[in-house]
Amino acid sequence: MPANQYEILALTLRYWFVLLIVYIFVRSFLATWRRLISRNYLYNESTGNIPFILVLFALSSMILLALGDNINLLIIVLGVLISAAFLFQYLFISYFFAGVDKYLLLMVDTLCIVGFVMLQRLNPDLAFRQVEWFLMGSIIMLFFIIYTKYFKHWARLNYLLMAIGCGLLLLTLIIGKEVGGARNWITIGKYNVQPSEFVKIILVFVLSAELKQPKSRIKRLPVFIFMALVILMVVLQKDLGAAFLYFCLFVSLYYIATSDLLITCCTTLLASLGAVISYFLFGHVRVRIAAWRNPWADIENKGYQIAQSLIAIASGGWVGLGLGLGSPHVIPASRTDFIFAAICEEMGILVGIALIGLYMLIMLRGISTALAAREPGDSLLAMGAAVSLAIQSFTIIGGVVKFIPLTGVTMPFVSYGGSSMLVSFGLIGIIEAIASKNYDAIQGGIEQQSDDMGDDYGED
């Protein structure tokens, strides 16, 4: 297609893309609002035409990109593959597991599909590989739904999980390779794996098992030592983003489970002291702090990443420059850390706000699932999974928009990365398993109540 014709089409369709994503967010927001107000977790939430809207978005965006590449049929085939994979995953999970949170699943799939589209724009090879990670992530989600829902004795594996977590991080310290100033990657065949991502899901299970029962501080010493070790090891890897996530997850779950303000304040004070020490020990931390304070002072060096990110977001305006019409390749790490800026540039700030809103709704639905759980362990599992995703989302988006210093974490479900995709889907699997358990428990209670009423009637 001639360049001028493509430009006209892209400029027109940008309103279409904004409308579709904002519609999904508004529909999800209203459903979540009704859920929180009614507190009725047997409420049959109709997802309406959201699956159809998602298919429309995937196909129309991929067709547009195909037209800009001399009618590349492979891009259209990828759009069809994405639509088929998403629909199969959604329908399979919804059909075989009663009571799963369908809106949660659709919001996650929306984030994934937006990521596919932007990766196709940035690097077609990575887009196809990301679809592969999506399929593998869906299998991981299925595994954690089954494991969390049906395996009753997961707490007995606690010390084994602690050993595995410490072993993974120790292995990374020994044979890991350094990327972006942090030694947090291990190469396995043709894949680069980030073990610190998988430790997050281990932490959710370990903390939930250790904190679900009241104990004295002395008896909680093993989990304190474990947390201190894993945080120390990721700090030694210079992966301060992972250290921040681990610490926030621990403090959040510990305070929710115990209301122990003394330990919470003491650990926060120690973490603050550690952050100050890290500033003086690690050069890349000082660079990121300097860039956060004033990226324009050294825009060609230290502040280049943040400055380009802010310029891209501002240049996109409310509705974006149009898919394929921006310059996202100018943004450093646009496929990973700064993909949010690339999305805002070509799809608009309104789409960016909708994505932030979807992350917030994912957190709220995860927390509501945790509050509805009948068992303390289940409640902490769902809460830990929701908090982990929320902290990671806030950390990366906050860094990209210069709200907080930038850290090397990925944007869940959107940024390119296999480790992040698998672990994020694992966390969603935990929440969905607890949602299904809640449904079964409430349904069982209703059936028992009906039987009791029937017995009373018979006696009369």
C-alpha positions in Angstrom: 0.0 0.0 0.0 1.4 3.5 -0.8 2.7 5.4 2.2 0.1 8.2 2.0 -2.8 5.8 1.8 -1.5 3.8 4.8 -1.0 7.0 6.8 -4.7 8.0 6.1 -5.9 4.5 7.2 -3.7 4.5 10.3 -4.8 7.9 11.4 -8.4 6.9 11.0 -8.1 3.5 12.7 -6.3 5.0 15.8 -9.8 6.2 17.0 -11.1 2.6 16.5 -8.3 1.1 18.6 -8.8 3.6 21.4 -12.5 2.9 21.3 -12.1 -0.9 21.6 -9.6 -0.8 24.5 -11.4 1.9 26.4 -14.7 -0.1 25.9 -13.1 -3.2 27.4 -11.8 -1.2 30.4 -15.2 0.5 31.1 -17.1 -2.7 30.8 -14.6 -4.4 33.2 -14.7 -1.5 35.6 -18.5 -1.6 35.8 -18.5 -5.4 36.4 -15.9 -5.0 39.1 -17.8 -2.2 40.7 -20.9 -4.3 40.8 -18.9 -7.2 42.3 -17.4 -5.1 45.0 -20.7 -3.5 45.9 -22.8 -6.6 45.9 -20.2 -8.9 47.5 -22.0 -11.7 45.7 -19.4 -14.1 44.4 -22.0 -16.4 42.9 -23.1 -13.5 40.7 -23.2 -14.7 37.1 -21.1 -12.0 35.5 -21.8 -11.8 31.8 -18.8 -10.8 29.8 -21.0 -9.8 26.9 -19.2 -9.1 23.7 -15.7 -8.5 25.2 -14.2 -11.7 23.6 -15.6 -10.5 20.2 -14.2 -7.0 20.8 -10.7 -8.5 21.6 -10.8 -10.6 18.4 -11.8 -7.4 16.4 -8.8 -5.6 18.0 -6.3 -8.3 17.2 -7.4 -8.9 13.6 -7.9 -5.2 12.7 -4.5 -4.1 14.1 -2.7 -7.0 12.5 -4.4 -6.3 9.1 -3.3 -2.7 9.4 0.3 -3.7 10.1 0.2 -6.2 7.2 -0.9 -3.5 4.8 2.0 -1.4 5.8 4.4 -4.2 5.0 3.3 -4.7 1.3 0.3 -6.9 2.4 2.3 -9.4 4.4 0.0 -12.4 4.8 2.1 -13.8 7.6 1.1 -10.9 9.9 -2.6 -11.6 9.1 -2.0 -15.3 9.9 -0.4 -14.3 13.2 -3.5 -12.2 14.0 -5.7 -15.3 13.3 -3.4 -17.4 15.5 -3.6 -14.9 18.3 -7.4 -14.8 18.2 -7.7 -18.6 18.1 -5.2 -19.1 21.0 -7.0 -16.5 23.1 -10.5 -17.9 22.5 -9.4 -21.5 23.1 -7.7 -20.5 26.4 -10.6 -18.5 27.6 -13.3 -21.0 26.6 -11.3 -24.0 28.0 -10.7 -22.5 31.4 -14.2 -21.1 31.7 -15.8 -24.4 30.8 -13.8 -26.8 32.9 -13.4 -24.7 36.0 -16.7 -23.4 37.4 -16.5 -20.1 39.2 -13.3 -18.8 37.7 -13.1 -15.1 37.3 -13.8 -14.6 33.6 -13.3 -10.9 33.7 -9.9 -11.4 35.2 -8.9 -13.7 32.4 -10.2 -11.3 29.8 -8.3 -8.4 31.2 -5.1 -10.4 31.3 -5.7 -11.5 27.7 -6.3 -7.8 26.7 -2.9 -6.9 28.0 -1.3 -9.8 26.2 -2.9 -8.9 22.9 -1.9 -5.2 23.1 1.7 -6.5 23.8 1.5 -8.8 20.7 0.5 -5.9 18.5 3.2 -3.6 19.7 5.9 -6.3 19.5 4.8 -7.0 15.9 5.3 -3.4 15.2 8.8 -3.4 16.9 10.1 -6.8 16.0 8.0 -9.5 14.2 10.3 -12.3 15.3 9.7 -11.4 19.0 6.0 -11.1 18.5 5.8 -14.7 17.3 8.0 -15.9 20.1 5.8 -14.0 22.6 2.7 -15.9 21.3 4.6 -19.1 22.0 5.3 -17.8 25.6 1.5 -17.0 25.8 0.6 -20.6 25.0 3.1 -21.9 27.5 1.9 -19.5 30.0 -1.6 -20.7 29.6 -0.5 -24.2 30.3 1.3 -22.9 33.4 -1.9 -21.2 34.5 -3.8 -24.4 34.0 -1.2 -26.3 36.1 -1.4 -23.8 39.0 -5.2 -23.8 38.9 -5.2 -27.6 39.3 -2.3 -27.6 41.9 -3.8 -24.8 44.1 -7.3 -26.1 43.9 -6.9 -29.8 44.4 -3.5 -30.3 46.2 -4.4 -30.0 49.9 -1.0 -30.3 51.4 1.1 -27.7 49.6 2.2 -26.2 52.9 4.2 -29.4 53.6 6.5 -28.5 50.7 7.5 -25.2 52.4 11.0 -26.0 53.3 11.6 -27.7 50.0 10.4 -24.5 48.2 12.7 -22.4 50.4 15.7 -24.6 49.4 14.7 -24.4 45.7 14.4 -20.6 45.9 17.8 -20.1 47.5 19.3 -22.6 45.2 18.1 -20.8 42.1 19.4 -17.5 43.2 22.7 -19.0 44.4 23.1 -20.6 41.0 22.5 -17.3 39.3 25.2 -15.7 41.4 27.7 -18.4 40.3 27.0 -18.9 36.6 24.6 -16.0 35.8 25.5 -13.4 33.1 25.2 -9.7 33.5 22.7 -7.7 31.5 22.0 -4.0 32.1 24.2 -3.8 35.2 22.5 -6.8 36.9 23.8 -10.4 37.0 20.4 -12.0 37.0 20.2 -14.2 33.8 21.1 -17.8 33.1 21.4 -19.2 29.6 19.7 -22.6 29.1 20.2 -23.8 25.5 18.8 -21.0 23.2 16.8 -19.4 26.0 17.8 -16.8 28.6 16.0 -17.4 31.9 15.6 -15.0 34.8 15.4 -17.2 38.0 14.5 -14.3 40.2 11.1 -14.2 38.4 10.3 -17.8 39.4 11.3 -17.1 43.0 8.4 -14.6 43.2 5.9 -17.5 42.9 7.8 -19.5 45.4 7.6 -16.6 47.8 3.8 -16.4 47.5 3.5 -20.1 48.5 6.1 -19.9 51.3 4.8 -16.8 52.9 1.2 -18.0 52.6 2.1 -21.3 54.4 4.2 -19.6 57.1 1.7 -16.8 57.9 -1.6 -18.5 57.7 -1.5 -19.6 61.4 -0.7 -17.3 64.5 2.8 -17.8 65.7 5.3 -16.0 67.9 8.0 -14.0 66.3 10.6 -16.6 67.4 8.7 -19.3 65.6 8.6 -17.2 62.5 12.4 -16.9 62.5 12.9 -19.4 59.6 10.8 -17.3 57.2 12.6 -14.1 58.4 16.0 -15.8 57.6 14.7 -17.1 54.3 13.5 -13.6 53.2 16.8 -12.0 54.3 18.7 -14.5 52.3 16.8 -14.2 49.0 16.8 -10.4 49.2 20.5 -10.4 50.0 21.2 -12.6 47.0 19.3 -10.5 44.5 21.1 -7.4 45.9 24.4 -9.1 45.3 23.2 -9.7 41.7 22.6 -6.0 41.6 19.0 -6.7 40.7 17.5 -4.1 43.0 14.1 -4.2 41.2 13.7 -7.8 42.3 14.8 -6.9 45.8 12.2 -4.2 45.9 9.5 -6.6 44.7 10.4 -9.3 47.2 10.5 -6.8 50.1 7.1 -5.2 49.3 5.5 -8.7 48.9 6.9 -9.8 52.3 5.9 -6.6 54.1 2.4 -6.6 52.6 1.6 -10.2 53.4 3.2 -10.1 56.8 1.2 -7.1 57.9 -2.0 -8.4 56.4 -1.6 -11.7 58.2 -0.3 -10.5 61.6 -0.9 -6.7 62.0 2.5 -6.7 63.6 3.4 -3.0 63.2 6.8 -3.3 65.0 8.3 -5.9 62.6 6.8 -4.1 59.6 8.4 -0.7 60.6 11.7 -2.3 61.5 12.0 -4.2 58.2 11.0 -1.0 56.3 13.7 1.0 58.2 16.3 -1.7 57.4 15.2 -1.8 53.7 15.5 2.0 53.5 19.0 1.8 55.0 19.9 -0.9 52.4 18.6 1.3 49.6 20.9 4.1 50.7 23.9 1.8 50.9 23.1 0.4 47.5 23.2 3.9 46.1 26.8 4.3 47.1 27.8 0.8 46.2 26.4 0.4 42.7 27.1 2.8 39.9 24.1 1.9 37.8 21.8 2.8 40.7 23.4 6.3 40.9 22.9 6.7 37.2 19.2 5.8 37.5 18.7 8.1 40.4 20.3 11.0 38.6 18.2 10.3 35.5 15.1 10.3 37.6 15.9 13.6 39.3 16.6 15.5 36.1 16.9 13.5 32.8 17.3 16.7 30.8 20.6 17.6 32.6 22.4 14.8 30.7 20.0 13.9 27.9 22.6 12.3 25.7 23.8 9.9 28.3 22.3 9.3 31.8 18.9 10.8 31.0 18.5 9.5 27.4 16.2 6.6 28.3 13.8 8.6 30.4 13.9 11.6 28.1 13.0 9.6 25.0 10.2 7.8 27.0 8.7 11.1 28.0 9.0 12.6 24.6 7.3 9.5 23.0 4.4 9.6 25.5 3.9 13.4 25.0 4.1 13.1 21.2 1.4 10.4 21.1 -1.2 12.7 22.6 -4.6 11.4 23.6 -5.2 9.1 20.6 -1.7 8.3 19.4 0.2 9.0 16.2 -1.3 5.9 14.6 -0.1 2.3 14.5 3.0 2.2 12.4 3.4 6.0 12.2 5.5 6.7 15.3 9.2 6.2 16.0 9.2 3.6 18.9 12.6 2.2 17.8 14.2 5.4 19.1 13.1 4.5 22.6 15.7 2.4 24.3 14.5 -1.1 25.4 11.1 -0.4 23.8 10.4 -4.1 23.6 10.9 -4.7 27.3 11.2 -1.9 29.9 9.8 0.9 27.8 7.1 -0.8 25.9 4.5 1.3 27.7 6.0 4.5 26.2 5.9 2.9 22.7 2.2 2.0 23.2 1.3 5.5 24.3 3.2 7.0 21.3 1.3 5.0 18.7 -2.0 4.2 20.4 -2.4 7.2 22.6 -2.4 8.2 26.3 -6.1 7.1 26.6 -5.0 3.5 25.8 -2.2 3.9 28.3 -4.6 5.0 31.0 -6.9 2.1 30.1 -4.0 -0.4 30.5 -3.1 1.1 33.9 -6.8 0.8 34.8 -6.8 -2.8 33.8 -3.9 -3.5 36.2 -5.8 -1.8 39.0 -8.9 -3.9 38.3 -6.8 -7.1 38.2 -5.5 -6.2 41.7 -9.0 -5.4 43.0 -10.5 -8.6 41.7 -7.6 -10.6 43.1 -8.1 -8.9 46.5 -11.9 -9.5 46.4 -11.2 -13.1 45.7 -8.8 -13.2 48.7 -11.4 -11.6 51.0 -14.0 -14.2 50.0 -11.8 -17.2 50.7 -12.8 -19.5 53.5 -9.3 -20.5 54.6 -6.5 -18.2 55.7 -4.0 -19.9 53.5 -6.1 -19.5 50.4 -6.8 -15.9 51.3 -3.0 -15.2 51.6 -2.3 -17.0 48.3 -4.7 -14.9 46.3 -3.6 -11.7 48.1 0.1 -12.5 47.5 -0.5 -13.1 43.8 -2.5 -9.9 43.4 0.0 -7.8 45.4 2.9 -9.2 43.4 1.4 -8.3 40.0 0.3 -4.9 41.3 3.7 -3.9 42.7 5.5 -5.0 39.5 3.0 -3.1 37.3 3.4 0.1 39.5 7.1 -0.2 39.5 7.7 -0.4 35.8 5.0 2.1 34.7 6.1 4.5 37.5 9.7 4.3 36.2 8.7 4.8 32.6 6.7 8.0 33.4 9.4 9.3 35.8 7.2 8.9 38.9 9.8 6.8 40.6 13.4 5.8 39.7 13.5 3.2 36.9 14.1 -0.4 37.8 14.8 -3.4 35.5 11.4 -5.2 35.8 9.1 -6.1 33.0 5.5 -4.9 32.4 3.4 -8.0 33.2 1.8 -9.7 30.1 2.8 -6.8 27.8 6.7 -6.6 27.7 8.6 -9.3 25.8 10.0 -11.9 28.1 9.3 -15.6 28.6 10.2 -15.8 32.3 7.9 -12.9 33.2 5.0 -14.3 31.0 5.2 -17.8 32.6 5.3 -16.5 36.2 2.6 -13.9 35.7 0.3 -16.5 34.3 1.2 -18.7 37.2 0.1 -16.0 39.6 -3.2 -15.6 37.7 -3.7 -19.3 38.0 -3.4 -19.1 41.8 -6.1 -16.4 41.9 -8.4 -18.3 39.5 -8.0 -21.5 41.6 -9.0 -19.6 44.8 -12.0 -18.1 42.9 -13.1 -21.5 41.8 -12.7 -22.9 45.4 -14.8 -20.0 46.7 -17.5 -20.7 44.2 -17.5 -24.4 45.1 -17.7 -23.6 48.8 -20.6 -21.2 48.5 -22.4 -23.5 46.1 -21.9 -26.4 48.5 -23.3 -24.2 51.3 -26.4 -23.4 49.3 -27.0 -27.0 48.5 -26.6 -28.0 52.1 -29.0 -25.3 53.1 -31.6 -26.6 50.6 -31.2 -30.1 51.9 -31.7 -28.9 55.5 -34.8 -27.1 54.5 -36.1 -30.2 52.7 -35.4 -32.3 55.9 -37.3 -29.8 58.0 -40.2 -29.9 55.6 -40.3 -33.7 55.7 -40.3 -33.8 59.5 -43.3 -31.4 59.6 
